[in-house]
Every structure is written in C-alpha cells, then in structure tokens.
Amino acid sequence: MRRFMLAFASFAALSALLTSPAAASPPVPFPSSPKGLPAPVTLPSGVDPVSPYLPQVSCSPVNMPGVVKLRALVLKTYGEGGAGGISRGCTEGVSEHSEGRAWDWMVDVSDTSERTAAANFLAWVTANNGRNARRLGIMYIIYNKKIWGVYRASEGWRTSSGHTDHVHISFSWNGARGNTSFWTGKVGTIDLGPCIRFTGTYGALTSTPRTGACPQTKSLLKKTSLGNRAYGRTGDTVAKAQGLLGITKTARFDAATWTAVKAYQKAHDIPYTGALDQPTWASLSPSSMTSNAVAGYTRSEAIRYGVLNYSDNTFQRGYVGKAAMMLQTALGMPTRDRNGFFNTVTLAAVQRLQASAGLTQDGIVRAEEWQALADAL
Ligand SMILES: [Zn+2]
C-alpha cells in the first residue's frame, strides 16, 4: 500500500510538471482554501456558459450594473484596496472600461494585506476552470504581469505586463448587465454585445442581448473633414459639435454631450452610437462633407437615375446604401437627412409622396413610387 502511495505521489508530481509550465503559475501565491464572495441568491447547479473574448466596440460612459455590484461586494467582503474606476473615456486603445464593463481594484502587490485579499479573490474566482468567473460573467483578469481568461481557462495564468498596483477585471456583456447566475440564481446565456455597422465608427448602443453574428460592416456613404470624437475627448472639434447641437460649449465630450448626441441621432434616425462619427457629422454639418456617394446629382437627375436603375427593386425601412441616398435626393429631403439610411425620416417622406400620388401609404418604394416622382417633374 505504501509503495503504491509513493508511486502515485511521484506520478502526480510528474503530471504537474508536464501540465503546469512556469507561465501558468498564479500572479501571487494563492491560499489553498480561499475566501470567496457570498452569493446573494441560491445558486443553481448549472453554471453559465463560457463567454468568448468580446473586445470593446462601442463607447458609453455608463457604469454597467453587474460591474457596480461586484465592486461593492468585493470591497465589502475583503475590506482592502481602493474602489478604482469603471467607466473611462474613449480616448485610448481598445478597453472594456470605455463600455463601463471593466473595473480596476486598487490592490498593490507590495502591500501584504492588499496582496492577500487579491490572492483570495483570484484563487476563488479562477478555481475549477473559472466556475465562479462564469457565474459572475468575468471575461478576463490581469494582475502582477499575468493574465487569466475564462475563454482560455485551461491555460491558467499567462504572461502579461504591468498591473502591479491593481487587479483589472473585464466582464462579458452578460456579466456587465448582471444577467448571470451569481446575481439572478438562474443560468445566463451568452450576450455577444453591440455590432460595428460602419467602418470607422463605434458599435451601435443597444440594451438587447445579441446571440447571432453581426450584420456585415458597411463602408460609409459620406465622409466629412471633421474627425470622429467620442466620450472623453476634448478640443475645438467637440466645441463645434456642441454649438451645432445647441448645448453649452465646454469643448469637452462629457455626459451632457453624450446625451445630446444620442438625442440627435434618435431624432434623425441615424446610427445610434453616442459618438460624433461620420454619419452624425454629415448630418450636423453638411458643409463639411468631402465625399458623397451621390455627389453632383440634382433632384431631377436622381429621379431619372432611380427610374432607370431601381424600378425592378423594392426598398423599405432598414435598407442602407446608395439607392437610399438617391431616393432621399429624389424626394428633395434636406441635405442633412440625405445619408443613405432608409430611416423613419425617409419613411415619412415616402408616405407623403404616396399620399399625394394616390398610392397605398405603405412606405415601400417600388417602380410606382419612382414613376410618381418622375410624373411630378
Ligand atoms: Zn483596468
């Protein structure tokens, strides 16, 4: 029996050597029975699915509720370290902080009690291939030059850099929304988050979980001489937008500017990004336009182009492209609304045309609608 135990022990040691390369060791020594977080609900036996890596695509200054709840519970449970920030401006590279779904727990590795608190939390949250990370919707963690990702849990702690004075915690969208079993008592689903619809812009803000692939990213139909600006940026270009939006010129893209940009985008039914991107600039400042998919077309030329090229097609709300921009020109819509999005503003103009031409006011553009425009010339 004793010989068997010895043989087993040496086999286990050998296995550990083979499967635990140095890089997989934790960022700080972990306790063998770590103190974890008390769940506020009865946990189900099932565990939330593993979220893939979902990098920042949109820009929002709102601290997401799941992140706020975790911050409060960690600080209360361990009583160590500074609260640290969640939301941050969109002025740096890709960071989930820019979507309010990352938190920096200020615990320094050189401080014994702070390091011990971090070690307890990290050991608890990453144990059993990240069972508790899955329950909380934690996507990845960086501490003391090591990174651990729930989507690469079998690899353990991998080499990273920095983060010696705080633990960085990024959340999946489901985790950030607080829709995971640790908070709800019900196994969550995967929420893949917002989609980038147009090249060079941020993803559209949404509160609806996404499970399928994003629609194909389209290129912009219009470009302007004004650069994209998002939450956190400062300068004259931001002040110019504030003037056009009719709000106080602080030259800082603050929460009030974010609210005003969103309200403008909603009113004009253009991509709801909360950022001053090219579709928004083209609408706010038509004179700044440097390229336009239907540049040079007069209203009558746009009507003739539509009759010739689009009579075999139907277009309706939701369509995005050159045909919508040609239609907007043919309808004589204001320049700021000729953006290539068959939106609610375009729909209303189509229905007015249908009413005046005695057509069914269904907002769908077919050969009859183009012909009605030509007849009115
Ligand atoms: Zn961070």
Boltz pocket constraint, residues with backbone or C-beta under 6 A from the ligand:
constraints:
  - pocket:
      binder: B
      contacts: [[A, 97], [A, 102], [A, 103], [A, 104], [A, 167], [A, 168], [A, 169]]
      max_distance: 6.0
